[in-house]
Amino acid sequence: MFRRSDYFILAAAFISFLFSVSLWFGGYRDEGMFVGIWVPSILSFGGFVRQSTRPRGK
């Protein structure tokens, strides 16, 4: 099941993706690629947070 924090992480990754695409097609290709590499970083951070807040017995 998704928790509220999961939705925030997914929203942040999606906003970063949209910002990256808008930069890319706006002519700022280097900046678009830089912002684009935030997406997997945000998702990895979300996975880390989810794993670290999970109860130990499961």
Steps between C-alpha positions, in 0.01 A plus 500: 500500500608855436550733792469876492879538484507278189265739322722796590809324365321402178366854459849647547645261241219577254541876545874462446432302183261764368748776581775307322287452189401867494864605526604256227238615251549862604852491361687445826618149426786480750280629781224261397735202522627618838149528642412169334753313709317618812213261427680172581669670795164607645355153447805336659471730799133407530588131495763556766256689723233234454746222580639677807154577645368147449444296818785258567287186531390495135 
